[in-house]
Amino acid sequence: MSFIEVNSDSDFPIQNLPYGIFSTKDNTKHRIGVAIGTKILDLSVIKHLFDGAQMKDKQNVFEETTLNKFMSLGKSAWKETRQRLQELLSDSCKILKDNNDLRKQAFVEQKDANMHLPAQIGDYTDFYCSKEHATNVGTMFRGKENALMPNWLHLPVGYHGRASSVVVSGTDIRRPNGQTCPDETKPPTFGNCKLLDIELEMAFFIGTEGNHQGEPITMDKADEYIFGLVIMNDWSARDIQKWEYVPLGPFTAKNFGTTISPWIVTMDALQDALCTGPTQDPTPLSYLTQQEPSAIDIDLKVSLKPNQSTKEYTICQSNLKHMYWSLKQMLVHHTVTGCNLRAGDLIATGTISGPTPDSCGSMLELTWRGSKPLVLDENLTRKFLEDGDTVTMTGFYQGNGFKIGFGQCTGTIIPALPLPK
């Protein structure tokens, strides 16, 4: 138990302690914080209290404006810091509990804080690792017999995304303009995206100092490089995507905005969430072979608040454990060529769809390319997103009497810029 009051339904009990970057109105410097209940613990204020073997000469990482340097210290430093935080926040420890002056400096209410991107993201890779999602999309465009491409069951498919347009939760997303060809018997046109979509994903941040170029990360070392997870919404312009997709895959349909939740939940906090993943058939090649448990049990929900409504509607409920390819398999395949990763790189799962219709992680699937509109309420439907719509994604692992949550991943669609004359 913590001496900080934490409600039973809070995302941020002492068993969680996720990291984020925040500022306040009276102190605009970006600082490293840890969420506990409704509060944020400012690590720059208490950096002198981290005096263990791993952190004694490295406390200055908590003066940084991003988490990159802390993440680069590696797993031993992460584990020691987490253990020290749980000790300092426990009801039995008096160091913070009984020092009113230090407590006043160290704690900030979350409602009074502005959240920022937790890391400087050097590179961002997006995978396509849900078998249900890949099957649904493949069936739409190629039919059931050819739903999965020949390589899909042999390797985690991915593409290189755009790091510069990754934004923190609460940032508005502008509807993109782009080139489309709705009627392939006619020339393409330029205009507003008409089929704007979501993708329910999760993503993990790379830690340690990364691997050297030319030296792959092997399965037995993969855990050392995965710092923690966030929820992600990879906004997608489906009409632009359809026209530009062949032959090299996603480009402008995906590069205009990707939203992540502000708190990074560490893998140490999620150890109890590990579970057995889907059966992989055929058996992957030896470099991708892993030991169970390899999946993570995180319940996920997507809510939509339409522009003309004050009510939120749940449109999807899924779970990360449905992913066919695991986080470690994504990481290992990413580096098998010797690709060098760096602390702060972001790697996403791709759309997380489950086996039931209400677990589809995109509106493309939920409405089957717009042919079956979502009925939200009487006289209120959606095929794809409209201007003013707000999408919120949440997720948590349900522990024994506590939740390990991620906070919100939220974005609102604002109108496209006027077309050039």
MARLO-568242 format. One record per residue (C-alpha): residue number from 1; residue in one letter; x, y, z. Coordinates in Angstrom, 3 decimals, padded with zeros to 6 digits. Example, Ala and Ser with C-alpha at 12.3 -4.5 7.8 and 13.67 -1.06 7.14 Angstrom:
BEGIN
{site 1; "A"; {012.300; -004.500; 007.800}}
{site 2; "S"; {013.670; -001.060; 007.140}}
***
This chain:
BEGIN
{site 1; "M"; {000.000; 000.000; 000.000}}
{site 2; "S"; {001.086; 003.566; -000.691}}
{site 3; "F"; {000.714; 006.498; 001.674}}
{site 4; "I"; {-000.732; 008.282; -001.371}}
{site 5; "E"; {-004.453; 007.552; -001.581}}
{site 6; "V"; {-005.254; 005.428; -004.640}}
{site 7; "N"; {-008.803; 004.490; -005.597}}
{site 8; "S"; {-009.449; 000.847; -006.437}}
{site 9; "D"; {-010.336; 001.748; -010.029}}
{site 10; "S"; {-007.255; 003.928; -010.568}}
{site 11; "D"; {-004.931; 003.171; -013.486}}
{site 12; "F"; {-001.955; 004.109; -011.333}}
{site 13; "P"; {-001.558; 002.075; -008.109}}
{site 14; "I"; {001.837; 001.445; -006.529}}
{site 15; "Q"; {002.061; -001.773; -008.575}}
{site 16; "N"; {002.203; 000.318; -011.789}}
{site 17; "L"; {004.336; 003.495; -011.483}}
{site 18; "P"; {004.545; 004.449; -015.179}}
{site 19; "Y"; {006.903; 007.155; -016.446}}
{site 20; "G"; {005.933; 010.300; -018.328}}
{site 21; "I"; {007.042; 013.843; -019.126}}
{site 22; "F"; {005.062; 016.742; -017.680}}
{site 23; "S"; {005.120; 020.479; -017.064}}
{site 24; "T"; {002.995; 022.848; -015.005}}
{site 25; "K"; {001.757; 026.401; -015.383}}
{site 26; "D"; {004.159; 027.681; -012.746}}
{site 27; "N"; {007.089; 025.575; -014.008}}
{site 28; "T"; {007.101; 025.122; -017.769}}
{site 29; "K"; {010.244; 022.982; -017.846}}
{site 30; "H"; {009.556; 019.447; -019.061}}
{site 31; "R"; {010.257; 017.022; -016.197}}
{site 32; "I"; {010.266; 013.268; -015.646}}
{site 33; "G"; {007.385; 012.119; -013.485}}
{site 34; "V"; {005.825; 008.920; -012.199}}
{site 35; "A"; {002.051; 008.536; -011.895}}
{site 36; "I"; {000.641; 007.416; -008.545}}
{site 37; "G"; {-003.108; 007.717; -007.966}}
{site 38; "T"; {-004.186; 011.193; -009.068}}
{site 39; "K"; {-000.708; 012.625; -008.547}}
{site 40; "I"; {002.637; 012.862; -010.335}}
{site 41; "L"; {005.880; 012.373; -008.446}}
{site 42; "D"; {008.541; 014.747; -009.843}}
{site 43; "L"; {011.767; 012.723; -010.039}}
{site 44; "S"; {013.908; 015.816; -010.514}}
{site 45; "V"; {012.985; 016.870; -006.958}}
{site 46; "I"; {013.914; 013.545; -005.349}}
{site 47; "K"; {016.810; 012.481; -007.586}}
{site 48; "H"; {019.171; 012.468; -004.556}}
{site 49; "L"; {017.167; 009.603; -003.074}}
{site 50; "F"; {018.234; 007.198; -005.836}}
{site 51; "D"; {021.514; 006.045; -004.300}}
{site 52; "G"; {021.656; 002.349; -005.174}}
{site 53; "A"; {024.481; 000.611; -007.012}}
{site 54; "Q"; {022.984; 001.199; -010.476}}
{site 55; "M"; {021.852; 004.814; -010.065}}
{site 56; "K"; {024.212; 006.403; -007.511}}
{site 57; "D"; {026.275; 008.316; -010.079}}
{site 58; "K"; {023.507; 008.627; -012.659}}
{site 59; "Q"; {020.806; 010.601; -010.824}}
{site 60; "N"; {021.206; 013.490; -013.266}}
{site 61; "V"; {019.182; 011.527; -015.834}}
{site 62; "F"; {016.159; 012.696; -013.826}}
{site 63; "E"; {016.992; 016.307; -014.746}}
{site 64; "E"; {016.494; 015.499; -018.434}}
{site 65; "T"; {013.474; 016.718; -020.421}}
{site 66; "T"; {012.875; 013.287; -021.996}}
{site 67; "L"; {013.240; 009.683; -020.835}}
{site 68; "N"; {015.857; 008.751; -023.446}}
{site 69; "K"; {018.917; 008.836; -021.159}}
{site 70; "F"; {017.163; 006.950; -018.371}}
{site 71; "M"; {015.928; 004.314; -020.814}}
{site 72; "S"; {019.469; 003.956; -022.213}}
{site 73; "L"; {020.803; 002.876; -018.786}}
{site 74; "G"; {019.392; -000.608; -019.210}}
{site 75; "K"; {017.314; -003.156; -017.370}}
{site 76; "S"; {019.285; -003.262; -014.097}}
{site 77; "A"; {018.870; 000.493; -013.641}}
{site 78; "W"; {015.158; 000.328; -014.518}}
{site 79; "K"; {014.569; -002.452; -011.997}}
{site 80; "E"; {016.493; -000.745; -009.197}}
{site 81; "T"; {014.661; 002.554; -009.783}}
{site 82; "R"; {011.274; 000.852; -009.720}}
{site 83; "Q"; {012.093; -000.948; -006.471}}
{site 84; "R"; {013.275; 002.311; -004.897}}
{site 85; "L"; {010.119; 004.138; -006.027}}
{site 86; "Q"; {007.904; 001.443; -004.511}}
{site 87; "E"; {009.884; 001.718; -001.276}}
{site 88; "L"; {009.665; 005.536; -001.144}}
{site 89; "L"; {005.933; 005.522; -001.895}}
{site 90; "S"; {005.049; 002.719; 000.503}}
{site 91; "D"; {003.058; 003.436; 003.642}}
{site 92; "S"; {005.865; 002.065; 005.800}}
{site 93; "C"; {008.597; 004.416; 004.483}}
{site 94; "K"; {008.844; 007.806; 006.231}}
{site 95; "I"; {011.319; 009.542; 003.871}}
{site 96; "L"; {008.599; 011.173; 001.770}}
{site 97; "K"; {005.579; 010.407; 003.916}}
{site 98; "D"; {006.750; 012.444; 006.935}}
{site 99; "N"; {008.653; 015.240; 005.160}}
{site 100; "N"; {005.948; 017.789; 004.404}}
{site 101; "D"; {008.281; 020.274; 002.692}}
{site 102; "L"; {009.695; 017.631; 000.337}}
{site 103; "R"; {006.239; 016.224; -000.371}}
{site 104; "K"; {004.954; 019.672; -001.281}}
{site 105; "Q"; {007.778; 020.110; -003.795}}
{site 106; "A"; {007.700; 016.570; -005.166}}
{site 107; "F"; {004.010; 015.939; -005.886}}
{site 108; "V"; {001.816; 017.568; -008.520}}
{site 109; "E"; {-001.841; 016.858; -009.225}}
{site 110; "Q"; {-002.304; 015.262; -012.652}}
{site 111; "K"; {-005.171; 017.655; -013.382}}
{site 112; "D"; {-002.723; 020.579; -013.026}}
{site 113; "A"; {-000.098; 019.115; -015.358}}
{site 114; "N"; {000.440; 019.246; -019.106}}
{site 115; "M"; {001.695; 015.981; -020.571}}
{site 116; "H"; {004.267; 015.784; -023.366}}
{site 117; "L"; {005.835; 013.090; -025.533}}
{site 118; "P"; {007.756; 010.844; -023.139}}
{site 119; "A"; {010.797; 010.484; -025.382}}
{site 120; "Q"; {012.553; 011.958; -028.360}}
{site 121; "I"; {011.501; 009.391; -030.956}}
{site 122; "G"; {014.291; 008.801; -033.442}}
{site 123; "D"; {012.572; 006.105; -035.495}}
{site 124; "Y"; {009.093; 004.589; -035.576}}
{site 125; "T"; {008.216; 001.191; -037.046}}
{site 126; "D"; {004.676; -000.120; -037.393}}
{site 127; "F"; {003.962; -003.842; -037.679}}
{site 128; "Y"; {000.917; -005.755; -038.952}}
{site 129; "C"; {000.794; -008.560; -036.400}}
{site 130; "S"; {-002.879; -009.351; -035.755}}
{site 131; "K"; {-003.943; -012.398; -037.746}}
{site 132; "E"; {-007.605; -011.423; -037.394}}
{site 133; "H"; {-006.959; -007.914; -038.706}}
{site 134; "A"; {-004.786; -009.111; -041.589}}
{site 135; "T"; {-007.395; -011.743; -042.499}}
{site 136; "N"; {-010.261; -009.249; -042.405}}
{site 137; "V"; {-008.476; -006.701; -044.570}}
{site 138; "G"; {-007.164; -009.354; -046.944}}
{site 139; "T"; {-010.641; -010.819; -047.342}}
{site 140; "M"; {-012.045; -007.395; -048.257}}
{site 141; "F"; {-009.557; -006.821; -051.028}}
{site 142; "R"; {-008.487; -010.307; -052.184}}
{site 143; "G"; {-011.161; -012.741; -051.012}}
{site 144; "K"; {-011.058; -015.433; -048.318}}
{site 145; "E"; {-008.819; -017.790; -050.294}}
{site 146; "N"; {-006.034; -015.191; -050.587}}
{site 147; "A"; {-006.639; -013.194; -047.407}}
{site 148; "L"; {-003.121; -013.673; -046.006}}
{site 149; "M"; {-000.102; -013.035; -048.209}}
{site 150; "P"; {002.305; -016.019; -048.499}}
{site 151; "N"; {004.859; -014.484; -046.118}}
{site 152; "W"; {002.462; -013.478; -043.319}}
{site 153; "L"; {002.633; -016.693; -041.253}}
{site 154; "H"; {006.421; -016.841; -041.528}}
{site 155; "L"; {007.502; -013.382; -040.380}}
{site 156; "P"; {006.138; -010.243; -038.678}}
{site 157; "V"; {005.328; -007.816; -041.513}}
{site 158; "G"; {006.090; -004.133; -040.854}}
{site 159; "Y"; {006.889; -000.782; -042.422}}
{site 160; "H"; {008.858; 002.299; -041.440}}
{site 161; "G"; {006.549; 005.048; -040.106}}
{site 162; "R"; {007.022; 008.769; -039.602}}
{site 163; "A"; {008.425; 009.675; -036.160}}
{site 164; "S"; {007.939; 013.432; -036.571}}
{site 165; "S"; {004.133; 013.195; -036.575}}
{site 166; "V"; {003.808; 011.056; -033.438}}
{site 167; "V"; {001.926; 013.214; -030.909}}
{site 168; "V"; {000.828; 012.893; -027.303}}
{site 169; "S"; {-002.756; 012.230; -026.247}}
{site 170; "G"; {-005.003; 015.293; -026.412}}
{site 171; "T"; {-003.454; 016.675; -029.600}}
{site 172; "D"; {-005.962; 017.488; -032.353}}
{site 173; "I"; {-005.562; 015.622; -035.640}}
{site 174; "R"; {-006.177; 017.520; -038.864}}
{site 175; "R"; {-008.018; 015.710; -041.618}}
{site 176; "P"; {-005.476; 015.277; -044.418}}
{site 177; "N"; {-005.725; 016.263; -048.042}}
{site 178; "G"; {-004.347; 013.886; -050.613}}
{site 179; "Q"; {-004.546; 012.169; -053.960}}
{site 180; "T"; {-007.235; 009.529; -054.434}}
{site 181; "C"; {-008.783; 007.594; -057.288}}
{site 182; "P"; {-012.298; 006.501; -056.276}}
{site 183; "D"; {-013.106; 005.442; -059.848}}
{site 184; "E"; {-010.182; 003.712; -061.503}}
{site 185; "T"; {-011.687; 004.311; -064.933}}
{site 186; "K"; {-011.033; 008.035; -064.398}}
{site 187; "P"; {-007.934; 010.098; -063.549}}
{site 188; "P"; {-007.021; 010.636; -059.875}}
{site 189; "T"; {-008.154; 013.738; -058.002}}
{site 190; "F"; {-006.815; 015.824; -055.104}}
{site 191; "G"; {-009.040; 016.645; -052.141}}
{site 192; "N"; {-010.060; 016.032; -048.538}}
{site 193; "C"; {-009.745; 012.518; -047.143}}
{site 194; "K"; {-013.252; 011.056; -047.062}}
{site 195; "L"; {-012.492; 007.741; -045.335}}
{site 196; "L"; {-010.637; 008.747; -042.160}}
{site 197; "D"; {-010.073; 005.842; -039.790}}
{site 198; "I"; {-008.526; 004.731; -036.508}}
{site 199; "E"; {-006.232; 001.846; -035.709}}
{site 200; "L"; {-006.201; 000.470; -032.173}}
{site 201; "E"; {-002.583; -000.423; -031.431}}
{site 202; "M"; {-000.022; -000.653; -028.699}}
{site 203; "A"; {003.629; 000.281; -029.032}}
{site 204; "F"; {006.816; -000.260; -027.063}}
{site 205; "F"; {009.824; 001.970; -026.483}}
{site 206; "I"; {013.337; 000.671; -027.003}}
{site 207; "G"; {015.677; 001.022; -024.064}}
{site 208; "T"; {019.283; 000.137; -023.222}}
{site 209; "E"; {021.801; 001.792; -025.555}}
{site 210; "G"; {020.469; -000.153; -028.504}}
{site 211; "N"; {022.382; -002.699; -030.561}}
{site 212; "H"; {025.393; -002.012; -032.753}}
{site 213; "Q"; {024.835; -001.886; -036.498}}
{site 214; "G"; {025.384; -005.337; -037.973}}
{site 215; "E"; {024.656; -007.138; -034.682}}
{site 216; "P"; {021.110; -008.535; -034.396}}
{site 217; "I"; {019.239; -008.755; -031.103}}
{site 218; "T"; {018.568; -012.427; -030.412}}
{site 219; "M"; {015.483; -013.845; -028.723}}
{site 220; "D"; {017.327; -014.557; -025.459}}
{site 221; "K"; {018.350; -010.874; -025.220}}
{site 222; "A"; {015.126; -009.228; -026.423}}
{site 223; "D"; {013.752; -008.562; -022.916}}
{site 224; "E"; {016.722; -006.307; -022.187}}
{site 225; "Y"; {015.686; -003.844; -024.902}}
{site 226; "I"; {011.933; -003.425; -024.271}}
{site 227; "F"; {011.420; -000.600; -021.760}}
{site 228; "G"; {007.641; -000.336; -021.705}}
{site 229; "L"; {004.332; 000.052; -023.495}}
{site 230; "V"; {001.918; 002.804; -024.543}}
{site 231; "I"; {-001.478; 002.757; -026.263}}
{site 232; "M"; {-001.412; 004.028; -029.843}}
{site 233; "N"; {-003.939; 005.283; -032.391}}
{site 234; "D"; {-002.419; 005.164; -035.873}}
{site 235; "W"; {-004.838; 007.425; -037.749}}
{site 236; "S"; {-005.326; 006.250; -041.332}}
{site 237; "A"; {-006.683; 007.821; -044.531}}
{site 238; "R"; {-008.187; 004.754; -046.199}}
{site 239; "D"; {-009.074; 006.358; -049.555}}
{site 240; "I"; {-005.562; 007.808; -049.926}}
{site 241; "Q"; {-004.083; 004.491; -048.765}}
{site 242; "K"; {-005.996; 002.446; -051.333}}
{site 243; "W"; {-004.612; 004.491; -054.243}}
{site 244; "E"; {-000.994; 004.823; -053.111}}
{site 245; "Y"; {-000.506; 001.474; -051.350}}
{site 246; "V"; {000.839; -000.551; -054.309}}
{site 247; "P"; {003.704; -001.336; -054.715}}
{site 248; "L"; {005.597; 000.021; -051.695}}
{site 249; "G"; {002.928; 000.212; -048.982}}
{site 250; "P"; {001.765; 002.970; -046.589}}
{site 251; "F"; {002.996; 006.517; -047.168}}
{site 252; "T"; {000.955; 009.749; -046.935}}
{site 253; "A"; {-002.115; 007.812; -045.771}}
{site 254; "K"; {-000.248; 007.128; -042.527}}
{site 255; "N"; {002.226; 009.979; -042.020}}
{site 256; "F"; {-000.083; 012.823; -040.912}}
{site 257; "G"; {-000.685; 011.779; -037.297}}
{site 258; "T"; {-000.113; 008.997; -034.771}}
{site 259; "T"; {-001.286; 009.461; -031.171}}
{site 260; "I"; {000.210; 007.760; -028.110}}
{site 261; "S"; {-000.817; 007.740; -024.456}}
{site 262; "P"; {001.523; 009.843; -022.274}}
{site 263; "W"; {002.476; 007.234; -019.658}}
{site 264; "I"; {004.944; 004.425; -020.419}}
{site 265; "V"; {004.010; 001.327; -018.420}}
{site 266; "T"; {007.171; -000.680; -017.821}}
{site 267; "M"; {007.531; -004.346; -018.630}}
{site 268; "D"; {008.385; -004.988; -014.965}}
{site 269; "A"; {004.902; -003.720; -014.033}}
{site 270; "L"; {003.362; -006.114; -016.560}}
{site 271; "Q"; {005.071; -009.356; -015.546}}
{site 272; "D"; {001.852; -010.789; -014.096}}
{site 273; "A"; {000.045; -009.955; -017.369}}
{site 274; "L"; {002.147; -012.395; -019.402}}
{site 275; "C"; {000.096; -015.230; -020.847}}
{site 276; "T"; {000.144; -017.866; -023.576}}
{site 277; "G"; {-000.200; -016.464; -027.081}}
{site 278; "P"; {-001.932; -017.894; -030.153}}
{site 279; "T"; {-000.566; -021.122; -031.608}}
{site 280; "Q"; {001.853; -020.313; -034.424}}
{site 281; "D"; {001.448; -022.710; -037.337}}
{site 282; "P"; {003.738; -023.280; -039.160}}
{site 283; "T"; {006.432; -023.106; -036.486}}
{site 284; "P"; {008.547; -019.964; -037.086}}
{site 285; "L"; {012.168; -020.254; -038.165}}
{site 286; "S"; {014.614; -020.839; -035.337}}
{site 287; "Y"; {015.618; -017.190; -034.843}}
{site 288; "L"; {011.942; -016.361; -034.150}}
{site 289; "T"; {011.297; -019.315; -031.835}}
{site 290; "Q"; {010.301; -018.199; -028.340}}
{site 291; "Q"; {009.302; -019.652; -025.011}}
{site 292; "E"; {005.815; -019.092; -023.582}}
{site 293; "P"; {004.370; -017.029; -022.020}}
{site 294; "S"; {004.849; -014.537; -024.848}}
{site 295; "A"; {001.532; -012.645; -025.022}}
{site 296; "I"; {000.291; -009.872; -022.693}}
{site 297; "D"; {-003.226; -009.747; -021.264}}
{site 298; "I"; {-004.266; -006.110; -021.655}}
{site 299; "D"; {-007.951; -005.303; -022.118}}
{site 300; "L"; {-008.432; -002.511; -024.670}}
{site 301; "K"; {-011.391; -000.287; -025.425}}
{site 302; "V"; {-012.150; 002.324; -028.098}}
{site 303; "S"; {-014.794; 005.001; -027.483}}
{site 304; "L"; {-016.172; 007.491; -030.005}}
{site 305; "K"; {-017.769; 010.807; -029.067}}
{site 306; "P"; {-019.464; 012.083; -032.217}}
{site 307; "N"; {-019.238; 015.771; -033.095}}
{site 308; "Q"; {-022.953; 016.364; -032.486}}
{site 309; "S"; {-023.178; 014.422; -029.223}}
{site 310; "T"; {-022.155; 014.755; -025.592}}
{site 311; "K"; {-022.223; 010.979; -025.201}}
{site 312; "E"; {-019.382; 008.515; -025.727}}
{site 313; "Y"; {-020.061; 005.205; -027.459}}
{site 314; "T"; {-017.921; 002.095; -027.077}}
{site 315; "I"; {-017.167; 000.834; -030.580}}
{site 316; "C"; {-014.470; -001.771; -029.912}}
{site 317; "Q"; {-013.284; -004.031; -027.107}}
{site 318; "S"; {-010.181; -006.088; -027.789}}
{site 319; "N"; {-007.076; -007.456; -026.052}}
{site 320; "L"; {-003.354; -007.381; -026.787}}
{site 321; "K"; {-003.134; -011.133; -026.132}}
{site 322; "H"; {-004.799; -011.761; -029.514}}
{site 323; "M"; {-001.626; -010.687; -031.382}}
{site 324; "Y"; {-000.209; -013.526; -033.482}}
{site 325; "W"; {003.365; -012.215; -033.395}}
{site 326; "S"; {004.783; -011.194; -029.994}}
{site 327; "L"; {006.638; -008.009; -029.065}}
{site 328; "K"; {009.913; -009.929; -028.826}}
{site 329; "Q"; {009.406; -011.496; -032.254}}
{site 330; "M"; {008.806; -008.037; -033.746}}
{site 331; "L"; {012.003; -006.759; -032.135}}
{site 332; "V"; {014.119; -009.746; -033.153}}
{site 333; "H"; {012.900; -009.718; -036.753}}
{site 334; "H"; {013.442; -005.941; -036.945}}
{site 335; "T"; {017.136; -006.391; -036.136}}
{site 336; "V"; {017.839; -009.733; -037.848}}
{site 337; "T"; {019.606; -007.896; -040.676}}
{site 338; "G"; {021.734; -005.991; -038.179}}
{site 339; "C"; {019.467; -002.934; -038.133}}
{site 340; "N"; {020.600; -000.824; -035.191}}
{site 341; "L"; {017.937; 000.445; -032.779}}
{site 342; "R"; {018.371; 003.312; -030.328}}
{site 343; "A"; {016.860; 004.188; -026.970}}
{site 344; "G"; {013.630; 006.070; -027.669}}
{site 345; "D"; {012.766; 004.244; -030.883}}
{site 346; "L"; {009.080; 003.310; -031.039}}
{site 347; "I"; {007.781; -000.021; -032.357}}
{site 348; "A"; {004.036; -000.582; -032.809}}
{site 349; "T"; {001.993; -003.760; -033.071}}
{site 350; "G"; {-000.361; -002.817; -035.878}}
{site 351; "T"; {-004.142; -002.948; -035.462}}
{site 352; "I"; {-005.212; -005.223; -032.596}}
{site 353; "S"; {-008.336; -007.073; -033.718}}
{site 354; "G"; {-009.844; -010.062; -031.941}}
{site 355; "P"; {-012.028; -013.011; -032.965}}
{site 356; "T"; {-015.427; -011.315; -032.480}}
{site 357; "P"; {-017.065; -008.559; -034.557}}
{site 358; "D"; {-016.935; -006.051; -031.680}}
{site 359; "S"; {-013.195; -006.635; -031.218}}
{site 360; "C"; {-012.184; -005.244; -034.613}}
{site 361; "G"; {-009.647; -002.465; -034.068}}
{site 362; "S"; {-010.477; -000.264; -037.069}}
{site 363; "M"; {-013.614; 001.253; -038.563}}
{site 364; "L"; {-012.594; -000.301; -041.865}}
{site 365; "E"; {-013.366; -003.669; -040.269}}
{site 366; "L"; {-016.159; -002.589; -037.932}}
{site 367; "T"; {-018.180; -001.211; -040.883}}
{site 368; "W"; {-016.737; -003.616; -043.474}}
{site 369; "R"; {-015.434; -000.839; -045.770}}
{site 370; "G"; {-018.452; 001.324; -044.927}}
{site 371; "S"; {-021.038; -001.186; -046.138}}
{site 372; "K"; {-022.398; -001.811; -042.612}}
{site 373; "P"; {-022.472; 001.524; -040.749}}
{site 374; "L"; {-022.048; 001.547; -036.981}}
{site 375; "V"; {-025.373; 002.384; -035.340}}
{site 376; "L"; {-024.405; 004.498; -032.331}}
{site 377; "D"; {-027.844; 005.784; -031.425}}
{site 378; "E"; {-031.152; 006.557; -033.045}}
{site 379; "N"; {-030.409; 008.560; -036.223}}
{site 380; "L"; {-026.674; 008.527; -035.431}}
{site 381; "T"; {-024.344; 006.313; -037.458}}
{site 382; "R"; {-020.742; 006.276; -038.633}}
{site 383; "K"; {-018.987; 004.651; -041.566}}
{site 384; "F"; {-015.746; 006.562; -040.985}}
{site 385; "L"; {-014.766; 009.586; -038.863}}
{site 386; "E"; {-016.324; 013.015; -039.265}}
{site 387; "D"; {-014.827; 016.383; -038.303}}
{site 388; "G"; {-015.285; 017.031; -034.592}}
{site 389; "D"; {-015.345; 013.352; -033.659}}
{site 390; "T"; {-013.236; 012.451; -030.628}}
{site 391; "V"; {-011.712; 008.982; -030.283}}
{site 392; "T"; {-010.438; 007.715; -026.916}}
{site 393; "M"; {-008.515; 004.479; -026.397}}
{site 394; "T"; {-007.869; 002.961; -022.976}}
{site 395; "G"; {-006.346; -000.239; -021.666}}
{site 396; "F"; {-005.479; -002.073; -018.465}}
{site 397; "Y"; {-004.333; -005.347; -016.971}}
{site 398; "Q"; {-006.605; -006.501; -014.156}}
{site 399; "G"; {-004.469; -007.694; -011.285}}
{site 400; "N"; {-005.528; -009.131; -007.939}}
{site 401; "G"; {-007.272; -006.120; -006.419}}
{site 402; "F"; {-005.595; -003.516; -008.613}}
{site 403; "K"; {-005.395; -002.324; -012.219}}
{site 404; "I"; {-002.292; -001.607; -014.279}}
{site 405; "G"; {-003.601; 001.098; -016.617}}
{site 406; "F"; {-002.249; 003.411; -019.292}}
{site 407; "G"; {-004.426; 006.492; -019.002}}
{site 408; "Q"; {-006.077; 007.799; -022.149}}
{site 409; "C"; {-005.017; 007.975; -025.786}}
{site 410; "T"; {-007.321; 010.686; -027.167}}
{site 411; "G"; {-007.572; 012.779; -030.324}}
{site 412; "T"; {-010.191; 014.982; -032.000}}
{site 413; "I"; {-010.528; 015.407; -035.762}}
{site 414; "I"; {-010.353; 019.002; -037.000}}
{site 415; "P"; {-011.225; 020.060; -040.577}}
{site 416; "A"; {-008.803; 019.796; -043.479}}
{site 417; "L"; {-007.027; 022.892; -044.698}}
{site 418; "P"; {-008.658; 024.627; -047.701}}
{site 419; "L"; {-007.621; 023.132; -051.013}}
{site 420; "P"; {-005.161; 025.168; -053.079}}
{site 421; "K"; {-006.762; 027.108; -055.922}}
***
